[in-house]
């Protein structure tokens, strides 16, 4: 529930900023990019116990989402590579549980949205960053 409340509050703030200034700060997306994976990790550990796949997904999701809002090209490439390696590790060596797969799917969606932005399908940078942040903020639909 905490994750959903954070997403709603950040999206309301981003909407107000967009309406008033026609610009949305990257801080909105960074808040979601950090809080979502951390809360997802906590949820996974509480529901299935501590497993290395959850830690790998946490690191991969954080790196995937933050590499598109950090602004330093070299750092972005390193974080993107870490995300790909973490996703590959979970897919190859993990047990294939639904929580592990949800974390990998969130990472894949981050790169899919970035590709759609680079191809011009998504036209606004804030739109692409919003979809990226939502992908890692809500990798599963919680029972609410």
N, CA, C and O atoms as a MOPAC input file, in Angstrom:
PM7 MOZYME 1SCF
protein

 N      0.82500 1    -1.19700 1     0.00000 1
 C      0.00000 1     0.00000 1     0.00000 1
 C      0.86600 1     1.25700 1     0.00000 1
 O      0.52400 1     2.26700 1    -0.61600 1
 N      1.99400 1     1.17500 1     0.70300 1
 C      2.89800 1     2.33000 1     0.76600 1
 C      3.38600 1     2.68800 1    -0.63400 1
 O      3.44700 1     3.86300 1    -0.99300 1
 N      3.73300 1     1.67200 1    -1.42400 1
 C      4.21800 1     1.89900 1    -2.78200 1
 C      3.16500 1     2.61500 1    -3.62900 1
 O      3.48500 1     3.55100 1    -4.36200 1
 N      1.93700 1     2.18300 1    -3.52900 1
 C      0.85400 1     2.79300 1    -4.31300 1
 C      0.63100 1     4.24200 1    -3.88400 1
 O      0.40300 1     5.10800 1    -4.72900 1
 N      0.69400 1     4.51100 1    -2.59600 1
 C      0.52500 1     5.88100 1    -2.09900 1
 C      1.65600 1     6.77300 1    -2.59800 1
 O      1.41500 1     7.90700 1    -3.01200 1
 N      2.88800 1     6.26800 1    -2.56200 1
 C      4.02600 1     7.05400 1    -3.06200 1
 C      3.84500 1     7.35200 1    -4.54400 1
 O      4.06800 1     8.48000 1    -4.98100 1
 N      3.44300 1     6.35100 1    -5.31900 1
 C      3.23600 1     6.55200 1    -6.75700 1
 C      2.16100 1     7.60500 1    -6.99900 1
 O      2.34100 1     8.48500 1    -7.84000 1
 N      1.05800 1     7.52900 1    -6.28300 1
 C     -0.02700 1     8.50200 1    -6.46600 1
 C      0.44300 1     9.91600 1    -6.12700 1
 O      0.17900 1    10.85700 1    -6.87600 1
 N      1.13800 1    10.06400 1    -5.00200 1
 C      1.60700 1    11.39600 1    -4.59500 1
 C      2.62500 1    11.97700 1    -5.57900 1
 O      2.56300 1    13.15700 1    -5.92200 1
 N      3.55500 1    11.14400 1    -6.02400 1
 C      4.55400 1    11.62900 1    -6.98100 1
 C      3.90000 1    11.97400 1    -8.31600 1
 O      4.24500 1    12.98400 1    -8.93000 1
 N      2.96500 1    11.15300 1    -8.76600 1
 C      2.28800 1    11.44500 1   -10.03600 1
 C      1.43900 1    12.71700 1    -9.94100 1
 O      1.36900 1    13.48600 1   -10.89900 1
 N      0.79600 1    12.94000 1    -8.79400 1
 C      0.05400 1    14.18900 1    -8.60700 1
 C      0.98800 1    15.38600 1    -8.64400 1
 O      0.67700 1    16.40000 1    -9.26900 1
 N      2.12200 1    15.27600 1    -7.98300 1
 C      3.09700 1    16.36100 1    -7.99100 1
 C      3.62700 1    16.61500 1    -9.40600 1
 O      3.76200 1    17.76300 1    -9.82800 1
 N      3.92400 1    15.53600 1   -10.13000 1
 C      4.40900 1    15.67700 1   -11.50600 1
 C      3.34100 1    16.31300 1   -12.39700 1
 O      3.65800 1    17.14200 1   -13.25000 1
 N      2.09600 1    15.93400 1   -12.20200 1
 C      0.99900 1    16.50600 1   -12.99600 1
 C      0.84800 1    18.00100 1   -12.72700 1
 O      0.69200 1    18.79300 1   -13.65600 1
 N      0.89700 1    18.38000 1   -11.45700 1
 C      0.79500 1    19.80300 1   -11.10400 1
 C      1.94700 1    20.59600 1   -11.70100 1
 O      1.75000 1    21.70600 1   -12.19700 1
 N      3.15400 1    20.02700 1   -11.65500 1
 C      4.31800 1    20.68400 1   -12.23800 1
 C      4.16400 1    20.82000 1   -13.74800 1
 O      4.49600 1    21.86000 1   -14.31800 1
 N      3.66500 1    19.77900 1   -14.39100 1
 C      3.47800 1    19.81000 1   -15.84200 1
 C      2.43600 1    20.84400 1   -16.24200 1
 O      2.60800 1    21.55100 1   -17.23500 1
 N      1.36600 1    20.93300 1   -15.47800 1
 C      0.31100 1    21.90000 1   -15.79500 1
 C      0.80100 1    23.32700 1   -15.59700 1
 O      0.54300 1    24.19500 1   -16.43100 1
 N      1.50100 1    23.57300 1   -14.50800 1
 C      1.90800 1    24.94700 1   -14.19900 1
 C      3.14000 1    25.40100 1   -14.98000 1
 O      3.17500 1    26.53800 1   -15.45100 1
 N      4.14900 1    24.54400 1   -15.12700 1
 C      5.40400 1    24.95700 1   -15.75700 1
 C      5.67500 1    24.32500 1   -17.11500 1
 O      6.60900 1    24.72400 1   -17.81000 1
 N      4.86000 1    23.33400 1   -17.50200 1
 C      5.08400 1    22.55500 1   -18.72600 1
 C      6.44600 1    21.86600 1   -18.70000 1
 O      7.08200 1    21.65700 1   -19.73300 1
 N      6.86900 1    21.52000 1   -17.48600 1
 C      8.13700 1    20.83100 1   -17.29300 1
 C      8.02800 1    19.97700 1   -16.03400 1
 O      7.43700 1    20.39400 1   -15.03800 1
 N      8.60000 1    18.78700 1   -16.09100 1
 C      8.57600 1    17.89500 1   -14.93800 1
 C     10.01800 1    17.55200 1   -14.57400 1
 O     10.78800 1    17.07800 1   -15.40900 1
 N     10.36000 1    17.79600 1   -13.33700 1
 C     11.71600 1    17.53800 1   -12.84800 1
 C     12.00100 1    16.03900 1   -12.81400 1
 O     11.10700 1    15.22500 1   -12.58300 1
 N     13.26400 1    15.69500 1   -13.04900 1
 C     13.67600 1    14.29300 1   -12.95800 1
 C     13.57800 1    13.76900 1   -11.53900 1
 O     13.58200 1    12.55400 1   -11.34100 1
 N     13.48900 1    14.63400 1   -10.55100 1
 C     13.36600 1    14.20400 1    -9.15000 1
 C     12.13700 1    13.32000 1    -8.95400 1
 O     12.17400 1    12.36300 1    -8.18000 1
 N     11.06100 1    13.63600 1    -9.64900 1
 C      9.84500 1    12.82100 1    -9.53600 1
 C     10.14300 1    11.37100 1    -9.92000 1
 O      9.79000 1    10.43800 1    -9.20000 1
 N     10.78900 1    11.20700 1   -11.05500 1
 C     11.05600 1     9.86500 1   -11.56700 1
 C     12.11900 1     9.16800 1   -10.72900 1
 O     12.08700 1     7.94800 1   -10.57200 1
 N     13.05800 1     9.93500 1   -10.19300 1
 C     14.09400 1     9.34100 1    -9.34900 1
 C     13.50800 1     8.83000 1    -8.03600 1
 O     13.93700 1     7.79600 1    -7.52400 1
 N     12.54400 1     9.54000 1    -7.49700 1
 C     11.87400 1     9.07400 1    -6.27000 1
 C     11.20400 1     7.72500 1    -6.52500 1
 O     11.34000 1     6.79600 1    -5.72900 1
 N     10.48100 1     7.62600 1    -7.64000 1
 C      9.81700 1     6.36100 1    -7.97400 1
 C     10.82700 1     5.26900 1    -8.31000 1
 O     10.62000 1     4.10100 1    -7.98200 1
 N     11.92300 1     5.65600 1    -8.96700 1
 C     12.92700 1     4.68000 1    -9.37900 1
 C     13.67400 1     4.08100 1    -8.19400 1
 O     14.23600 1     2.99200 1    -8.30500 1
 N     13.68800 1     4.77600 1    -7.06700 1
 C     14.34400 1     4.24700 1    -5.87100 1
 C     13.33400 1     3.58500 1    -4.94300 1
 O     13.56300 1     2.47100 1    -4.47200 1
 N     12.23000 1     4.25300 1    -4.67900 1
 C     11.27200 1     3.71700 1    -3.70700 1
 C     10.61100 1     2.43000 1    -4.20100 1
 O     10.41700 1     1.50300 1    -3.41600 1
 N     10.26600 1     2.35800 1    -5.47400 1
 C      9.58600 1     1.18400 1    -6.01200 1
 C     10.39200 1    -0.10000 1    -5.87100 1
 O      9.89900 1    -1.06700 1    -5.29100 1
 N     11.62700 1    -0.13700 1    -6.39000 1
 C     12.42000 1    -1.35700 1    -6.25300 1
 C     12.71200 1    -1.74200 1    -4.79000 1
 O     12.71100 1    -2.92300 1    -4.44400 1
 N     12.95700 1    -0.74800 1    -3.95000 1
 C     13.23300 1    -1.04800 1    -2.53900 1
 C     11.99800 1    -1.66900 1    -1.88000 1
 O     12.11300 1    -2.66400 1    -1.16400 1
 N     10.83400 1    -1.09400 1    -2.11700 1
 C      9.61100 1    -1.64300 1    -1.53400 1
 C      9.26200 1    -3.00400 1    -2.14300 1
 O      8.74500 1    -3.87800 1    -1.44700 1
 N      9.53700 1    -3.18700 1    -3.42800 1
 C      9.32300 1    -4.48800 1    -4.05900 1
 C     10.23600 1    -5.54200 1    -3.43600 1
 O      9.80700 1    -6.66800 1    -3.18700 1
 N     11.48700 1    -5.17800 1    -3.18700 1
 C     12.43200 1    -6.08300 1    -2.53200 1
 C     11.91800 1    -6.48700 1    -1.15100 1
 O     11.93700 1    -7.66600 1    -0.79700 1
 N     11.46500 1    -5.51800 1    -0.38300 1
 C     10.92900 1    -5.79700 1     0.95600 1
 C      9.71800 1    -6.71800 1     0.86000 1
 O      9.58500 1    -7.66400 1     1.63600 1
 N      8.83800 1    -6.43700 1    -0.09400 1
 C      7.65100 1    -7.27900 1    -0.29500 1
 C      8.05000 1    -8.71500 1    -0.64700 1
 O      7.48200 1    -9.66400 1    -0.10600 1
 N      9.01600 1    -8.87900 1    -1.54300 1
 C      9.46500 1   -10.21400 1    -1.94800 1
 C     10.06600 1   -10.97100 1    -0.76600 1
 O      9.77000 1   -12.14800 1    -0.56000 1
 N     10.90400 1   -10.29500 1     0.00200 1
 C     11.54700 1   -10.94300 1     1.14700 1
 C     10.51000 1   -11.33200 1     2.19300 1
 O     10.58500 1   -12.41600 1     2.77100 1
 N      9.54600 1   -10.45400 1     2.43700 1
 C      8.49700 1   -10.77300 1     3.42200 1
 C      7.61400 1   -11.92200 1     2.96200 1
 O      7.15100 1   -12.71100 1     3.78600 1
 N      7.37200 1   -12.03000 1     1.66100 1
 C      6.46300 1   -13.06800 1     1.17900 1
 C      7.16600 1   -14.39500 1     0.89200 1
 O      6.56200 1   -15.45100 1     1.07500 1
 N      8.42900 1   -14.37000 1     0.44600 1
 C      9.09500 1   -15.61300 1     0.05900 1
 C     10.43000 1   -15.84400 1     0.75800 1
 O     11.07800 1   -16.86200 1     0.51500 1
 N     10.84900 1   -14.93600 1     1.60800 1
 C     12.13300 1   -15.08400 1     2.29100 1
 C     13.26100 1   -14.44900 1     1.48800 1
 O     13.08700 1   -14.09100 1     0.32400 1
 N     14.40500 1   -14.31700 1     2.12200 1
 C     15.56300 1   -13.68100 1     1.49000 1
 C     16.20600 1   -14.63300 1     0.48800 1
 O     16.62500 1   -15.73600 1     0.84000 1
 N     16.27600 1   -14.18700 1    -0.77200 1
 C     16.90700 1   -14.96800 1    -1.83500 1
 C     17.77600 1   -14.03500 1    -2.66100 1
 O     17.48700 1   -12.84500 1    -2.78800 1
 N     18.83900 1   -14.58700 1    -3.21700 1
 C     19.77100 1   -13.75100 1    -3.97100 1
 C     19.11400 1   -13.11500 1    -5.20200 1
 O     19.51100 1   -12.02900 1    -5.62400 1
 N     18.11500 1   -13.78500 1    -5.77500 1
 C     17.44700 1   -13.24400 1    -6.95500 1
 C     16.79200 1   -11.89400 1    -6.65100 1
 O     16.78200 1   -10.99900 1    -7.49600 1
 N     16.25200 1   -11.75700 1    -5.45300 1
 C     15.59300 1   -10.50900 1    -5.08900 1
 C     16.60900 1    -9.37200 1    -4.97500 1
 O     16.33400 1    -8.24300 1    -5.38000 1
 N     17.77300 1    -9.67700 1    -4.42700 1
 C     18.82300 1    -8.65700 1    -4.32600 1
 C     19.34100 1    -8.28900 1    -5.71900 1
 O     19.59600 1    -7.11700 1    -5.99500 1
 N     19.49500 1    -9.27800 1    -6.59000 1
 C     19.94400 1    -9.00500 1    -7.95900 1
 C     18.91200 1    -8.15300 1    -8.70300 1
 O     19.27300 1    -7.23100 1    -9.43500 1
 N     17.63800 1    -8.46400 1    -8.51200 1
 C     16.58900 1    -7.65800 1    -9.14800 1
 C     16.56700 1    -6.24300 1    -8.59700 1
 O     16.37300 1    -5.28700 1    -9.34800 1
 N     16.76300 1    -6.10100 1    -7.29500 1
 C     16.80300 1    -4.76200 1    -6.69200 1
 C     17.89600 1    -3.93400 1    -7.33900 1
 O     17.64500 1    -2.81300 1    -7.78300 1
 N     19.10800 1    -4.47300 1    -7.40000 1
 C     20.22100 1    -3.74100 1    -8.01100 1
 C     19.95500 1    -3.46700 1    -9.49000 1
 O     20.19600 1    -2.36000 1    -9.97100 1
 N     19.46300 1    -4.46300 1   -10.20100 1
 C     19.19100 1    -4.28300 1   -11.62500 1
 C     18.10800 1    -3.25400 1   -11.89600 1
 O     18.23900 1    -2.44100 1   -12.81000 1
 N     17.03700 1    -3.28100 1   -11.10700 1
 C     15.94300 1    -2.32400 1   -11.30700 1
 C     16.39500 1    -0.90700 1   -10.97300 1
 O     16.05200 1     0.03600 1   -11.68700 1
 N     17.16000 1    -0.74900 1    -9.89500 1
 C     17.67500 1     0.57500 1    -9.54200 1
 C     18.56700 1     1.11600 1   -10.64900 1
 O     18.41200 1     2.26100 1   -11.07300 1
 N     19.49300 1     0.30000 1   -11.11200 1
 C     20.40600 1     0.74100 1   -12.16900 1
 C     19.67100 1     1.03500 1   -13.47400 1
 O     19.96700 1     2.02100 1   -14.14900 1
 N     18.71600 1     0.18200 1   -13.82500 1
 C     17.98100 1     0.37700 1   -15.08100 1
 C     17.22000 1     1.69400 1   -15.08300 1
 O     17.28400 1     2.45000 1   -16.05200 1
 N     16.51100 1     1.96600 1   -14.01600 1
 C     15.69200 1     3.17500 1   -13.97200 1
 C     16.54300 1     4.43200 1   -13.81600 1
 O     16.25400 1     5.45500 1   -14.43600 1
 N     17.57700 1     4.36500 1   -13.00100 1
 C     18.38100 1     5.55700 1   -12.75000 1
 C     19.32300 1     5.89700 1   -13.89300 1
 O     19.75800 1     7.04300 1   -14.01000 1
 N     19.64900 1     4.91800 1   -14.74200 1
 C     20.58200 1     5.22400 1   -15.83300 1
 C     19.96900 1     6.18700 1   -16.84800 1
 O     20.70100 1     6.80200 1   -17.62400 1
 N     18.65400 1     6.32900 1   -16.86000 1
 C     18.02900 1     7.24400 1   -17.81400 1
 C     17.69800 1     8.60100 1   -17.20600 1
 O     17.16600 1     9.47400 1   -17.89100 1
 N     18.01000 1     8.78600 1   -15.92000 1
 C     17.76000 1    10.09400 1   -15.30400 1
 C     18.99900 1    10.68300 1   -14.64800 1
 O     18.93900 1    11.79200 1   -14.11800 1
 N     20.12300 1     9.96800 1   -14.66900 1
 C     21.32700 1    10.45400 1   -13.98900 1
 C     21.99500 1    11.59100 1   -14.75300 1
 O     22.44200 1    12.55700 1   -14.13300 1
 N     22.07800 1    11.50700 1   -16.07900 1
 C     22.62100 1    12.60400 1   -16.86900 1
 C     24.08800 1    12.47800 1   -17.23000 1
 O     24.57300 1    13.28600 1   -18.02100 1
 N     24.82000 1    11.51900 1   -16.70100 1
 C     26.22600 1    11.30900 1   -17.02400 1
 C     26.31100 1    10.09200 1   -17.93600 1
 O     25.97800 1     8.98100 1   -17.52200 1
 N     26.76000 1    10.29400 1   -19.18600 1
 C     26.71800 1     9.23700 1   -20.19300 1
 C     27.53200 1     8.01100 1   -19.78300 1
 O     27.06800 1     6.88400 1   -19.95100 1
 N     28.72500 1     8.21100 1   -19.25200 1
 C     29.55600 1     7.07400 1   -18.85700 1
 C     28.90200 1     6.29200 1   -17.72000 1
 O     28.87400 1     5.06100 1   -17.72900 1
 N     28.38600 1     7.01700 1   -16.75600 1
 C     27.71000 1     6.38800 1   -15.62200 1
 C     26.44700 1     5.66200 1   -16.09300 1
 O     26.13500 1     4.57800 1   -15.60000 1
 N     25.72800 1     6.25100 1   -17.03500 1
 C     24.51700 1     5.63200 1   -17.56300 1
 C     24.81800 1     4.30100 1   -18.23800 1
 O     24.07000 1     3.33800 1   -18.06800 1
 N     25.90300 1     4.23700 1   -19.00100 1
 C     26.27900 1     2.99800 1   -19.68700 1
 C     26.63500 1     1.92200 1   -18.66700 1
 O     26.24400 1     0.76500 1   -18.82200 1
 N     27.37100 1     2.29600 1   -17.63100 1
 C     27.74900 1     1.32600 1   -16.60200 1
 C     26.50400 1     0.80500 1   -15.88500 1
 O     26.37100 1    -0.40100 1   -15.67300 1
 N     25.59100 1     1.70300 1   -15.51000 1
 C     24.37800 1     1.26900 1   -14.80700 1
 C     23.49900 1     0.41300 1   -15.70800 1
 O     22.90500 1    -0.56000 1   -15.24300 1
 N     23.40800 1     0.75700 1   -16.98600 1
 C     22.64500 1    -0.06400 1   -17.92500 1
 C     23.25000 1    -1.45300 1   -18.06600 1
 O     22.52300 1    -2.44500 1   -18.12200 1
 N     24.57500 1    -1.53100 1   -18.12200 1
 C     25.25400 1    -2.82700 1   -18.23100 1
 C     25.03700 1    -3.65600 1   -16.97200 1
 O     24.80700 1    -4.86200 1   -17.06100 1
 N     25.10500 1    -3.03000 1   -15.80300 1
 C     24.85300 1    -3.75600 1   -14.55000 1
 C     23.44100 1    -4.32000 1   -14.55200 1
 O     23.22200 1    -5.45700 1   -14.13400 1
 N     22.48700 1    -3.53300 1   -15.02000 1
 C     21.10100 1    -3.99500 1   -15.07600 1
 C     20.95700 1    -5.21700 1   -15.97900 1
 O     20.28400 1    -6.18300 1   -15.61900 1
 N     21.57900 1    -5.17600 1   -17.13700 1
 C     21.50100 1    -6.30200 1   -18.07700 1
 C     22.14100 1    -7.54300 1   -17.46200 1
 O     21.60100 1    -8.64200 1   -17.58700 1
 N     23.28500 1    -7.38000 1   -16.79900 1
 C     23.96700 1    -8.52500 1   -16.17200 1
 C     23.09900 1    -9.10900 1   -15.05200 1
 O     22.98300 1   -10.32900 1   -14.93200 1
 N     22.49000 1    -8.24300 1   -14.23200 1
 C     21.63900 1    -8.73800 1   -13.13300 1
 C     20.43500 1    -9.49600 1   -13.67800 1
 O     20.08300 1   -10.55400 1   -13.15800 1
 N     19.80300 1    -8.96400 1   -14.72100 1
 C     18.64600 1    -9.64500 1   -15.31900 1
 C     19.06200 1   -10.99400 1   -15.90600 1
 O     18.35400 1   -11.98900 1   -15.75300 1
 N     20.20700 1   -11.02000 1   -16.57300 1
 C     20.68900 1   -12.27100 1   -17.15900 1
 C     20.99700 1   -13.29900 1   -16.07800 1
 O     20.69600 1   -14.48200 1   -16.24100 1
 N     21.59600 1   -12.85200 1   -14.97300 1
 C     21.90100 1   -13.77600 1   -13.87600 1
 C     20.62800 1   -14.40000 1   -13.30400 1
 O     20.57200 1   -15.60200 1   -13.04500 1
 N     19.61100 1   -13.56200 1   -13.11100 1
 C     18.35400 1   -14.07100 1   -12.55500 1
 C     17.70200 1   -15.04800 1   -13.52800 1
 O     17.16800 1   -16.07700 1   -13.11100 1
 N     17.74200 1   -14.73400 1   -14.82000 1
 C     17.13800 1   -15.63000 1   -15.80800 1
 C     17.89500 1   -16.94900 1   -15.94600 1
 O     17.27400 1   -18.00500 1   -16.06900 1
 N     19.21400 1   -16.90300 1   -15.92700 1
 C     20.01400 1   -18.10000 1   -16.15200 1
 C     20.16400 1   -18.94400 1   -14.88900 1
 O     20.02100 1   -20.16600 1   -14.93400 1
 N     20.45100 1   -18.29300 1   -13.76700 1
 C     20.76700 1   -19.03900 1   -12.54800 1
 C     19.64100 1   -19.05300 1   -11.51900 1
 O     19.70600 1   -19.80100 1   -10.54300 1
 N     18.61300 1   -18.23700 1   -11.72400 1
 C     17.52200 1   -18.15700 1   -10.76100 1
 C     16.57500 1   -19.33700 1   -10.85100 1
 O     16.68500 1   -20.17400 1   -11.74700 1
 N     15.65300 1   -19.39200 1    -9.91700 1
 C     14.71400 1   -20.51500 1    -9.87900 1
 C     13.48600 1   -20.28800 1   -10.74900 1
 O     12.66200 1   -21.19100 1   -10.88900 1
 N     13.34500 1   -19.10600 1   -11.33400 1
 C     12.21700 1   -18.84700 1   -12.22100 1
 C     10.91700 1   -18.55800 1   -11.51000 1
 O      9.84600 1   -18.69700 1   -12.10100 1
 N     10.98600 1   -18.15600 1   -10.24700 1
 C      9.78000 1   -17.81500 1    -9.50700 1
 C      9.10400 1   -16.56800 1   -10.06200 1
 O      9.73600 1   -15.76000 1   -10.74200 1
 N      7.83400 1   -16.42100 1    -9.77000 1
 C      7.07300 1   -15.31000 1   -10.33100 1
 C      7.59300 1   -13.95000 1    -9.86500 1
 O      7.57600 1   -12.99500 1   -10.64100 1
 N      8.05100 1   -13.84000 1    -8.62600 1
 C      8.59000 1   -12.56400 1    -8.14100 1
 C      9.89300 1   -12.22900 1    -8.85800 1
 O     10.11700 1   -11.07700 1    -9.22900 1
 N     10.74300 1   -13.21300 1    -9.05400 1
 C     12.00400 1   -12.99100 1    -9.76800 1
 C     11.73100 1   -12.57000 1   -11.20700 1
 O     12.36800 1   -11.65300 1   -11.72400 1
 N     10.79800 1   -13.23400 1   -11.83700 1
 C     10.45600 1   -12.90500 1   -13.21900 1
 C      9.85300 1   -11.51100 1   -13.34000 1
 O     10.08300 1   -10.82200 1   -14.33400 1
 N      9.08900 1   -11.09300 1   -12.34400 1
 C      8.50300 1    -9.74500 1   -12.37000 1
 C      9.59900 1    -8.68200 1   -12.32600 1
 O      9.50500 1    -7.66000 1   -13.00500 1
 N     10.62900 1    -8.92300 1   -11.53200 1
 C     11.75000 1    -7.97100 1   -11.47600 1
 C     12.49200 1    -7.89500 1   -12.79600 1
 O     12.87600 1    -6.80900 1   -13.23000 1
 N     12.69700 1    -9.02900 1   -13.43500 1
 C     13.36200 1    -9.04400 1   -14.74400 1
 C     12.48100 1    -8.35700 1   -15.78900 1
 O     12.97900 1    -7.60100 1   -16.62300 1
 N     11.18800 1    -8.61700 1   -15.74300 1
 C     10.26700 1    -7.98700 1   -16.69900 1
 C     10.28500 1    -6.46800 1   -16.54900 1
 O     10.21400 1    -5.74600 1   -17.54400 1
 N     10.37900 1    -5.98100 1   -15.31600 1
 C     10.44700 1    -4.53100 1   -15.09900 1
 C     11.70100 1    -3.95500 1   -15.74500 1
 O     11.65800 1    -2.88100 1   -16.34400 1
 N     12.81000 1    -4.66500 1   -15.62300 1
 C     14.05300 1    -4.19200 1   -16.24200 1
 C     13.95600 1    -4.19600 1   -17.76700 1
 O     14.43200 1    -3.27200 1   -18.42700 1
 N     13.34400 1    -5.22600 1   -18.31500 1
 C     13.16800 1    -5.30900 1   -19.76300 1
 C     12.29500 1    -4.15600 1   -20.24700 1
 O     12.57200 1    -3.56400 1   -21.29000 1
 N     11.24800 1    -3.83700 1   -19.49900 1
 C     10.34600 1    -2.74700 1   -19.89700 1
 C     11.05500 1    -1.39200 1   -19.87300 1
 O     10.76100 1    -0.52300 1   -20.69400 1
 N     11.97700 1    -1.21300 1   -18.94600 1
 C     12.74200 1     0.03600 1   -18.91700 1
 C     13.45600 1     0.23500 1   -20.25000 1
 O     13.38000 1     1.31000 1   -20.84400 1
 N     14.13700 1    -0.78500 1   -20.71100 1
 C     14.86400 1    -0.67300 1   -21.97500 1
 C     13.91700 1    -0.61000 1   -23.17500 1
 O     14.23800 1     0.02500 1   -24.18000 1
 N     12.76700 1    -1.25600 1   -23.08300 1
 C     11.78300 1    -1.17400 1   -24.16300 1
 C     11.25600 1     0.25000 1   -24.29900 1
 O     11.13800 1     0.76500 1   -25.41100 1
 N     10.94000 1     0.88500 1   -23.17900 1
 C     10.45300 1     2.26700 1   -23.23900 1
 C     11.53400 1     3.21300 1   -23.73100 1
 O     11.24600 1     4.15900 1   -24.46500 1
 N     12.77200 1     2.96800 1   -23.33500 1
 C     13.86800 1     3.80200 1   -23.82500 1
 C     14.01800 1     3.65400 1   -25.33200 1
 O     14.22300 1     4.64000 1   -26.03900 1
 N     13.91700 1     2.42300 1   -25.82200 1
 C     14.00700 1     2.17900 1   -27.26200 1
 C     12.85900 1     2.87400 1   -27.99500 1
 O     13.06900 1     3.47700 1   -29.04800 1
 N     11.64900 1     2.79000 1   -27.44200 1
 C     10.50900 1     3.47800 1   -28.06400 1
 C     10.72900 1     4.98900 1   -28.10300 1
 O     10.33200 1     5.65500 1   -29.05900 1
 N     11.36000 1     5.52400 1   -27.06300 1
 C     11.67000 1     6.96200 1   -27.04300 1
 C     12.71200 1     7.29600 1   -28.11700 1
 O     12.57200 1     8.28800 1   -28.83300 1
 N     13.74700 1     6.47300 1   -28.22700 1
 C     14.79600 1     6.72500 1   -29.21700 1
 C     14.25900 1     6.59500 1   -30.64600 1
 O     14.74300 1     7.27500 1   -31.55100 1
 N     13.27100 1     5.73500 1   -30.85100 1
 C     12.68700 1     5.56200 1   -32.18000 1
 C     11.63000 1     6.62100 1   -32.50600 1
 O     11.14100 1     6.68300 1   -33.63400 1
 N     11.28100 1     7.44500 1   -31.52900 1
 C     10.31700 1     8.50500 1   -31.75400 1
 C      8.86800 1     8.10900 1   -31.52900 1
 O      7.96200 1     8.89900 1   -31.79200 1
 N      8.63900 1     6.90100 1   -31.04900 1
 C      7.27300 1     6.46400 1   -30.76400 1
 C      6.74500 1     7.21700 1   -29.55400 1
 O      5.61500 1     7.70500 1   -29.56100 1
 N      7.56900 1     7.30900 1   -28.51300 1
 C      7.26200 1     8.16200 1   -27.35500 1
 C      7.94000 1     9.49200 1   -27.60100 1
 O      9.15700 1     9.54400 1   -27.77900 1
 N      7.17600 1    10.56100 1   -27.61300 1
 C      7.73800 1    11.83800 1   -28.03900 1
 C      8.28200 1    12.69600 1   -26.91000 1
 O      9.20900 1    13.47500 1   -27.13400 1
 N      7.75000 1    12.58100 1   -25.72900 1
 C      8.21500 1    13.42600 1   -24.63700 1
 C      9.18200 1    12.69100 1   -23.73400 1
 O      8.95200 1    11.53600 1   -23.37500 1
 N     10.26100 1    13.35700 1   -23.36700 1
 C     11.22300 1    12.75100 1   -22.45700 1
 C     10.60700 1    12.42800 1   -21.11000 1
 O     10.89300 1    11.38800 1   -20.51800 1
 N      9.75700 1    13.33000 1   -20.62700 1
 C      9.09700 1    13.08600 1   -19.33800 1
 C      8.12300 1    11.91600 1   -19.44600 1
 O      7.94700 1    11.16600 1   -18.48600 1
 N      7.49500 1    11.75800 1   -20.60000 1
 C      6.58600 1    10.62400 1   -20.79600 1
 C      7.34500 1     9.30800 1   -20.71100 1
 O      6.89700 1     8.37000 1   -20.05100 1
 N      8.48800 1     9.23400 1   -21.37600 1
 C      9.29500 1     8.02000 1   -21.35000 1
 C      9.81200 1     7.75100 1   -19.94000 1
 O      9.77600 1     6.61500 1   -19.46700 1
 N     10.29100 1     8.79100 1   -19.27400 1
 C     10.80400 1     8.62000 1   -17.91400 1
 C      9.69500 1     8.21800 1   -16.95100 1
 O      9.93300 1     7.46000 1   -16.01100 1
 N      8.49800 1     8.71700 1   -17.17600 1
 C      7.35500 1     8.34300 1   -16.34700 1
 C      7.04900 1     6.85800 1   -16.51200 1
 O      6.84400 1     6.15900 1   -15.51900 1
 N      7.01500 1     6.37300 1   -17.73400 1
 C      6.74400 1     4.95500 1   -17.97400 1
 C      7.85000 1     4.07300 1   -17.40400 1
 O      7.58400 1     2.99500 1   -16.87200 1
 N      9.08600 1     4.53700 1   -17.51800 1
 C     10.21300 1     3.79900 1   -16.94200 1
 C     10.06400 1     3.72100 1   -15.43100 1
 O     10.21400 1     2.65100 1   -14.84200 1
 N      9.77000 1     4.85600 1   -14.80200 1
 C      9.62800 1     4.89000 1   -13.33900 1
 C      8.45100 1     4.03900 1   -12.88000 1
 O      8.54600 1     3.35400 1   -11.86200 1
 N      7.35300 1     4.07400 1   -13.61100 1
 C      6.20100 1     3.24400 1   -13.24200 1
 C      6.49700 1     1.75100 1   -13.40500 1
 O      5.98300 1     0.92900 1   -12.64600 1
 N      7.32200 1     1.40300 1   -14.39000 1
 C      7.67200 1    -0.00600 1   -14.59400 1
 C      8.38200 1    -0.59300 1   -13.38700 1
 O      8.09900 1    -1.71700 1   -12.97300 1
 N      9.30900 1     0.17700 1   -12.82600 1
 C     10.03600 1    -0.34600 1   -11.66500 1
 C      9.31300 1    -0.07300 1   -10.35500 1
 O      9.59400 1    -0.72400 1    -9.34900 1
 N      8.38900 1     0.87600 1   -10.35100 1
 C      7.64400 1     1.16600 1    -9.13400 1
 C      6.57600 1     0.12300 1    -8.87600 1
 O      6.32300 1    -0.23900 1    -7.72800 1
 N      5.95200 1    -0.35700 1    -9.92700 1
 C      4.87200 1    -1.33400 1    -9.79400 1
 C      5.13400 1    -2.54100 1   -10.69200 1
 O      4.40400 1    -2.76200 1   -11.65800 1
 N      6.17000 1    -3.32500 1   -10.38200 1
 C      6.45700 1    -4.48900 1   -11.23400 1
 C      5.38300 1    -5.58100 1   -11.12300 1
 O      5.24700 1    -6.41900 1   -12.01400 1
 N      4.63100 1    -5.56100 1   -10.03100 1
 C      3.48500 1    -6.44900 1    -9.88000 1
 C      2.33000 1    -5.60900 1    -9.34800 1
 O      2.53600 1    -4.54000 1    -8.77300 1
 N      1.13200 1    -6.10100 1    -9.54500 1
 C     -0.03100 1    -5.42000 1    -8.97100 1
 C     -0.29800 1    -6.03400 1    -7.61600 1
 O     -0.68000 1    -7.19900 1    -7.50500 1
 N     -0.09400 1    -5.23700 1    -6.59700 1
 C     -0.25800 1    -5.72000 1    -5.24300 1
 C     -1.73600 1    -5.97600 1    -4.92900 1
 O     -2.62300 1    -5.37000 1    -5.53100 1
 N     -1.98300 1    -6.86800 1    -3.99000 1
 C     -3.35200 1    -7.15200 1    -3.55200 1
 C     -3.81300 1    -6.00700 1    -2.65300 1
 O     -3.46600 1    -5.95000 1    -1.47400 1
 N     -4.58700 1    -5.11200 1    -3.21800 1
 C     -5.09000 1    -3.97100 1    -2.44900 1
 C     -6.58800 1    -3.93800 1    -2.56400 1
 O     -7.23100 1    -3.05700 1    -1.99300 1

